[in-house]
Amino acid sequence: MTSRVTLISPATSRSLREARFDDGSLLDAQGAARAQAAAGTLPTAERVLVSPTVRCRETASALGLAALDSPELTGLAMGRWRGRTLDDVSKEEPDAVSRWLSDPAAAPHGGESVRSLCERVTAWLDAIAEVEGRTVAVAEPEVIRAMAVTALEAPHSAFWRLDVPPLTATCLSGRSGRWNLRLGQALDTR
């Protein structure tokens, strides 16, 4: 049985434009418009899932998807850094940021480590591989990065080497524990 998973990254929000750790902000007008323009362009799927974050839910809605919440697709828990910009945190806690970016097991913010995120995502991907048919999911960019690391069997340190642009599709297909990966396909906005 071949499993197919299409992961959609959320459209732009104020947090994304400001390089701010997700603070629950809404999509910005441009992001919402781009998502609405791409409505109806995704493949038909047996399962449509969404991260329970605001920007993912709004992206799914703008795309016209009736998606079910999937808590496993929630982004990296950022602890006390949530809502702050990377620049601000880097100025106040440079050693902590350096450790966080270089050690996948580090969680100096009191939240979740990259390694923990990769393990959570791997468990979700293993479970979805057992279900027949296509899955479309709107997920946080760091979740998509973690899935790419998993699919490629890359070290967790590769997480920071992957960029996931807004409103793009990353596709995984595979069977028997082997995944093929297609990254960053722009959604058709006609």
The 8 nearest C-alpha neighbors of each residue, nearest first, counted from 0:
[[1, 174, 2, 131, 175, 173, 129, 128],
 [2, 0, 174, 173, 3, 172, 131, 132],
 [3, 1, 172, 173, 128, 132, 131, 174],
 [2, 4, 172, 133, 171, 134, 1, 132],
 [3, 5, 134, 171, 170, 133, 135, 6],
 [6, 4, 170, 135, 169, 134, 168, 136],
 [5, 7, 136, 169, 168, 137, 135, 170],
 [8, 6, 137, 168, 167, 136, 138, 166],
 [7, 9, 166, 165, 167, 138, 140, 137],
 [10, 8, 55, 166, 58, 165, 54, 7],
 [9, 11, 30, 166, 165, 58, 34, 26],
 [12, 10, 30, 26, 165, 15, 27, 9],
 [11, 13, 26, 27, 15, 14, 25, 16],
 [12, 14, 16, 15, 17, 27, 24, 11],
 [15, 13, 19, 17, 12, 16, 21, 18],
 [14, 16, 18, 12, 17, 13, 11, 19],
 [15, 17, 13, 14, 18, 12, 11, 19],
 [16, 18, 14, 19, 15, 13, 84, 12],
 [19, 17, 15, 84, 16, 14, 85, 20],
 [20, 18, 84, 14, 17, 83, 82, 21],
 [19, 21, 82, 81, 83, 84, 22, 18],
 [22, 20, 82, 23, 14, 19, 81, 24],
 [21, 23, 82, 24, 81, 20, 14, 19],
 [22, 24, 53, 21, 25, 52, 54, 82],
 [25, 23, 22, 14, 13, 12, 26, 53],
 [26, 24, 54, 12, 27, 53, 23, 13],
 [27, 25, 12, 54, 11, 31, 30, 28],
 [26, 28, 12, 30, 29, 11, 31, 13],
 [29, 27, 31, 30, 32, 26, 12, 11],
 [30, 28, 32, 31, 27, 33, 11, 26],
 [31, 29, 11, 10, 33, 27, 32, 28],
 [30, 32, 34, 28, 33, 29, 26, 35],
 [33, 31, 35, 29, 30, 34, 28, 36],
 [34, 32, 36, 30, 35, 31, 29, 37],
 [33, 35, 37, 31, 36, 32, 62, 61],
 [36, 34, 61, 32, 38, 37, 62, 33],
 [35, 37, 188, 33, 34, 38, 32, 189],
 [38, 36, 188, 34, 35, 187, 40, 186],
 [39, 37, 62, 35, 36, 40, 63, 34],
 [38, 40, 41, 37, 62, 63, 42, 36],
 [41, 39, 38, 37, 187, 42, 186, 188],
 [42, 40, 39, 43, 38, 186, 37, 135],
 [41, 43, 44, 40, 135, 39, 133, 5],
 [44, 42, 41, 45, 133, 135, 134, 46],
 [45, 43, 133, 46, 134, 135, 42, 47],
 [44, 46, 133, 132, 134, 47, 43, 135],
 [47, 45, 134, 44, 135, 48, 133, 66],
 [48, 46, 66, 135, 136, 134, 67, 44],
 [47, 49, 136, 66, 67, 68, 69, 135],
 [50, 48, 137, 68, 136, 69, 66, 67],
 [49, 51, 72, 73, 138, 69, 52, 55],
 [50, 52, 68, 49, 70, 73, 56, 53],
 [53, 51, 55, 50, 54, 56, 73, 23],
 [52, 54, 56, 55, 23, 57, 25, 51],
 [53, 55, 57, 56, 52, 26, 25, 58],
 [56, 54, 58, 9, 57, 52, 53, 50],
 [55, 57, 59, 53, 58, 54, 60, 52],
 [58, 56, 60, 54, 55, 59, 61, 53],
 [57, 59, 55, 61, 60, 56, 9, 10],
 [60, 58, 62, 56, 64, 57, 61, 55],
 [59, 61, 63, 57, 62, 58, 64, 56],
 [62, 60, 35, 58, 63, 34, 59, 57],
 [61, 63, 38, 59, 60, 35, 34, 64],
 [64, 62, 60, 61, 38, 59, 65, 39],
 [65, 63, 59, 66, 60, 62, 47, 61],
 [66, 64, 63, 47, 67, 60, 59, 48],
 [67, 65, 48, 47, 64, 49, 68, 59],
 [66, 68, 48, 49, 69, 47, 65, 46],
 [69, 67, 49, 51, 48, 50, 70, 66],
 [68, 70, 71, 50, 49, 72, 48, 67],
 [71, 69, 72, 73, 50, 51, 68, 49],
 [72, 70, 69, 73, 123, 120, 119, 50],
 [73, 71, 50, 70, 138, 69, 142, 74],
 [74, 72, 50, 70, 71, 51, 139, 52],
 [75, 73, 139, 142, 141, 76, 72, 140],
 [74, 76, 77, 111, 116, 141, 73, 142],
 [77, 75, 110, 111, 78, 74, 81, 73],
 [78, 76, 110, 81, 80, 75, 108, 79],
 [77, 79, 110, 109, 108, 80, 81, 76],
 [78, 80, 108, 81, 77, 109, 110, 82],
 [81, 79, 77, 78, 83, 108, 82, 20],
 [82, 80, 20, 77, 79, 83, 78, 22],
 [81, 83, 22, 20, 21, 19, 80, 84],
 [82, 84, 19, 80, 81, 20, 85, 87],
 [85, 83, 19, 87, 86, 18, 20, 88],
 [84, 86, 88, 87, 89, 19, 18, 83],
 [87, 85, 89, 84, 88, 90, 18, 83],
 [88, 86, 90, 84, 89, 85, 91, 83],
 [87, 89, 91, 85, 90, 86, 92, 84],
 [90, 88, 93, 86, 92, 87, 91, 85],
 [89, 91, 87, 88, 93, 92, 86, 85],
 [92, 90, 88, 89, 93, 87, 86, 94],
 [91, 93, 89, 95, 88, 94, 90, 96],
 [94, 92, 89, 96, 95, 90, 97, 91],
 [95, 93, 97, 96, 92, 98, 89, 99],
 [94, 96, 98, 92, 97, 93, 107, 99],
 [97, 95, 99, 93, 98, 94, 89, 100],
 [96, 98, 94, 100, 95, 99, 93, 101],
 [97, 99, 95, 101, 96, 100, 102, 94],
 [100, 98, 96, 105, 97, 102, 101, 95],
 [101, 99, 97, 98, 102, 96, 103, 159],
 [100, 102, 98, 99, 97, 103, 156, 105],
 [101, 103, 104, 105, 99, 98, 100, 156],
 [104, 102, 113, 114, 105, 156, 155, 112],
 [103, 105, 114, 112, 102, 113, 106, 115],
 [106, 104, 99, 102, 112, 103, 107, 98],
 [105, 107, 112, 108, 109, 111, 110, 99],
 [106, 108, 109, 95, 105, 99, 110, 96],
 [109, 107, 78, 106, 110, 79, 80, 77],
 [110, 108, 78, 107, 106, 79, 111, 77],
 [109, 111, 78, 77, 76, 108, 106, 112],
 [110, 112, 76, 106, 75, 115, 77, 113],
 [113, 111, 106, 115, 114, 104, 105, 103],
 [112, 114, 103, 116, 115, 117, 104, 111],
 [113, 115, 117, 103, 112, 104, 116, 118],
 [116, 114, 118, 112, 117, 113, 119, 111],
 [115, 117, 113, 119, 118, 114, 120, 112],
 [118, 116, 145, 114, 120, 115, 119, 121],
 [117, 119, 121, 115, 116, 120, 114, 122],
 [120, 118, 116, 122, 117, 121, 115, 123],
 [119, 121, 123, 117, 122, 118, 124, 116],
 [120, 122, 124, 118, 123, 119, 117, 125],
 [121, 123, 125, 119, 120, 124, 126, 118],
 [124, 122, 120, 126, 121, 125, 127, 119],
 [123, 125, 121, 127, 126, 122, 120, 128],
 [126, 124, 122, 128, 123, 127, 121, 129],
 [127, 125, 123, 128, 124, 129, 122, 130],
 [126, 128, 124, 129, 130, 125, 123, 2],
 [129, 127, 125, 126, 2, 130, 124, 174],
 [130, 128, 127, 126, 131, 125, 2, 0],
 [131, 129, 127, 128, 132, 2, 126, 133],
 [130, 132, 2, 129, 0, 133, 1, 128],
 [133, 131, 45, 2, 130, 3, 134, 44],
 [132, 134, 3, 44, 45, 4, 2, 135],
 [133, 135, 4, 46, 44, 47, 45, 5],
 [136, 134, 5, 47, 4, 6, 44, 46],
 [135, 137, 48, 6, 49, 47, 138, 7],
 [136, 138, 7, 49, 6, 55, 8, 50],
 [139, 137, 50, 8, 72, 136, 49, 7],
 [138, 140, 74, 142, 141, 8, 9, 143],
 [141, 139, 143, 142, 163, 8, 144, 138],
 [140, 142, 144, 143, 139, 145, 74, 75],
 [143, 141, 145, 139, 144, 140, 74, 146],
 [142, 144, 146, 140, 141, 145, 147, 139],
 [145, 143, 141, 147, 142, 146, 158, 140],
 [144, 146, 117, 142, 148, 143, 147, 141],
 [147, 145, 149, 143, 148, 144, 150, 142],
 [146, 148, 150, 144, 149, 145, 151, 143],
 [149, 147, 145, 153, 151, 146, 150, 152],
 [148, 150, 152, 146, 147, 151, 145, 121],
 [151, 149, 147, 178, 152, 148, 146, 179],
 [150, 152, 153, 148, 149, 147, 178, 180],
 [153, 151, 149, 150, 148, 154, 147, 155],
 [154, 152, 148, 151, 155, 157, 149, 150],
 [155, 153, 156, 157, 152, 148, 158, 149],
 [154, 156, 157, 158, 103, 114, 153, 148],
 [155, 157, 154, 158, 103, 159, 101, 102],
 [158, 156, 160, 155, 159, 154, 153, 148],
 [157, 159, 156, 160, 155, 161, 144, 148],
 [158, 160, 157, 161, 156, 100, 162, 144],
 [161, 159, 157, 158, 162, 156, 144, 148],
 [162, 160, 159, 158, 144, 163, 157, 147],
 [163, 161, 164, 160, 144, 159, 140, 183],
 [162, 164, 140, 183, 165, 161, 144, 8],
 [165, 163, 167, 162, 166, 183, 8, 140],
 [166, 164, 10, 8, 9, 167, 11, 163],
 [165, 167, 10, 8, 9, 7, 164, 186],
 [168, 166, 185, 183, 184, 8, 186, 7],
 [169, 167, 7, 184, 183, 6, 5, 170],
 [168, 170, 182, 6, 183, 181, 5, 184],
 [171, 169, 5, 181, 4, 180, 6, 168],
 [172, 170, 180, 4, 179, 3, 178, 5],
 [173, 171, 3, 179, 2, 178, 4, 1],
 [172, 174, 178, 1, 177, 2, 179, 171],
 [173, 175, 1, 176, 177, 0, 2, 178],
 [174, 176, 177, 173, 0, 1, 128, 178],
 [175, 177, 174, 178, 173, 125, 128, 150],
 [178, 176, 173, 174, 175, 179, 150, 172],
 [179, 177, 173, 150, 172, 171, 180, 176],
 [180, 178, 172, 171, 173, 150, 177, 181],
 [179, 181, 171, 170, 182, 178, 172, 150],
 [182, 180, 170, 169, 171, 179, 183, 184],
 [183, 181, 169, 184, 180, 170, 168, 163],
 [184, 182, 167, 169, 168, 185, 163, 164],
 [183, 185, 168, 167, 182, 169, 186, 181],
 [186, 184, 167, 183, 168, 187, 166, 188],
 [187, 185, 167, 188, 37, 184, 166, 168],
 [186, 188, 189, 37, 40, 185, 36, 41],
 [187, 189, 37, 36, 186, 33, 34, 38],
 [188, 187, 36, 37, 186, 40, 38, 33]]
